[in-house]
Amino acid sequence: DKVFYDYDKIKKAMQYGAVDTLILSEKLKKDTAKELKKMAENIGSKIEIVSTETTEGEQFYNLGGMGALLRFKV
């Protein structure tokens, strides 16, 4: 309920100021990462970058390479 992995849902949650922590894969497209980082900075979210040098990091990238931990349900 308080975690999103989908770009559109993450963007919507950003508009509500609901994202506490934005998690991005280092292999995510630069323009997408830049857009989401800027939105996160504007609402005071923490930003975490995940390396793909680990198995878990590679799995995260394969799931879409982005995630958001929410402050509250959207």
Secondary structure, DSSP 8 states (H G I E B T S, - for coil): --EE-SHHHHHHHHHTT-EEEEEEETTS-HHHHHHHHHHHHHTT-EEEEE-SSSHHHHHHHHTTSEEEEESS--
